[in-house]
Amino acid sequence: MGEQKGEKDVMRKENFFVGENCFGARLTTISVQVSAGCNRACPFCPSKKYEKFVEFEGQRGIREEVLSKLADFVNFYSEFNVGVTFGWIDEPYVFNGFENRIKYLRERIRKKNICLSVATNGDLLTEDRIVRSFDSGINYIQITHYDEDCFDEKIRYFKEICVKRQIVFHERSNNFISGYLSVGKRDLLILPGWKPPVFGGWNNRAGIINNRLTVASSKGSLSSDIDDNEGWLLDKKRYKNKLRNNNNLPLSKMCVMPFRRLVLYMNGEIGLCCNDFYGGVIVGNIMNQCIKEAWELSRVMNYYRKNLLHKKRRGLKLCESCNYYGGGYLWPIYKRAGIRE
């Protein structure tokens, strides 16, 4: 009310798209799909069914034009603490040119305070590719290893590489890490992928996976030869408090996904949620619009935010069939939105 347009623009920029149109949203992470598939077929992940990206099978990698558009956005808003993560519905190292694409992006980002990280299962990660990844501009590699029987062996393998190459090695006993590590460092983290996440347990990926439980007599390792519709291969006694089901859907819960994270598919499309593996809800395309427009002005994005703030998932595609508990640290979102939690 009464403020000049220039002042309002500055205010919005300083608060990173936090304003009346965003319902308290603040972008912290951009998740980028790098390749058209994965070398595994884990039962909790539908990544083997990339019908949407069949056209990319020959190329198997994100195009430079998409990364150039991403760099333009990051450069303009580089004063904000936004991290770019590669690999969320895919295995980045399936694409042999991954390191070259990272170098292409890093060279186009003017400021160096942007953390570039990669999430991988580590199967294709050799010493050479680790070194090339860091040399190309990656700050942080997170390995989620899914074979319990050789986990200790993998720890020794990666730890030896880190010592040799002066890389900071981290190990976690559970599948959770808070925030990004220092941008100036070279960090490598390894996690046990067969254990459920600390908060909320495994979820059904916005209803894509029918997570009926299959109790195994093994120690709970995941098997790549089990169809995802057969459910989780888990030891029910060990993880009984972390198993989620599809009862009582839709949930009456808020969800932080469209308030904090933006997802970018390899074809340039901008998605609503990182659990949307098949691109069921698209809010824009980086090739013909700025990410800012999709994040702040998308009617679809803001319609979801408005309903989720009031814990209304019914009628929302993806959300009404999703059993994700919604995330934590909600009060800053409600405070920025100006409503009670």
HELIX and SHEET records of a PDB file:
HELIX    1   1 LYS A    5  GLU A   14  1                                  10    
HELIX    2   2 GLU A   51  PHE A   56  5                                   6    
HELIX    3   3 GLU A   64  PHE A   76  1                                  13    
HELIX    4   4 PRO A   92  VAL A   94  5                                   3    
HELIX    5   5 PHE A   98  ARG A  108  1                                  11    
HELIX    6   6 GLU A  127  SER A  136  1                                  10    
HELIX    7   7 GLU A  148  CYS A  150  5                                   3    
HELIX    8   8 PHE A  151  ARG A  165  1                                  15    
HELIX    9   9 ASP A  228  GLU A  230  5                                   3    
HELIX   10  10 MET A  257  ARG A  260  1                                   4    
HELIX   11  11 ILE A  291  LYS A  292  1                                   2    
HELIX   12  12 GLU A  293  LEU A  297  3                                   5    
HELIX   13  13 ARG A  299  LEU A  309  1                                  11    
HELIX   14  14 CYS A  319  SER A  321  5                                   3    
HELIX   15  15 TRP A  331  ALA A  337  1                                   7    
SHEET    1   A 9 VAL A 168  GLU A 171  0                                        
SHEET    2   A 9 ASP A 187  PRO A 192  1                                        
SHEET    3   A 9 TYR A 140  HIS A 145  1                                        
SHEET    4   A 9 LEU A 116  THR A 120  1                                        
SHEET    5   A 9 GLY A  83  PHE A  86  1                                        
SHEET    6   A 9 THR A  29  VAL A  32  1                                        
SHEET    7   A 9 ARG A 261  LEU A 264  1                                        
SHEET    8   A 9 GLU A 269  GLY A 271 -1                                        
SHEET    9   A 9 ILE A 282  ASN A 285 -1                                        
SHEET    1   B 2 LEU A 213  VAL A 215  0                                        
SHEET    2   B 2 TRP A 232  LEU A 234  1                                        
END                                                                             
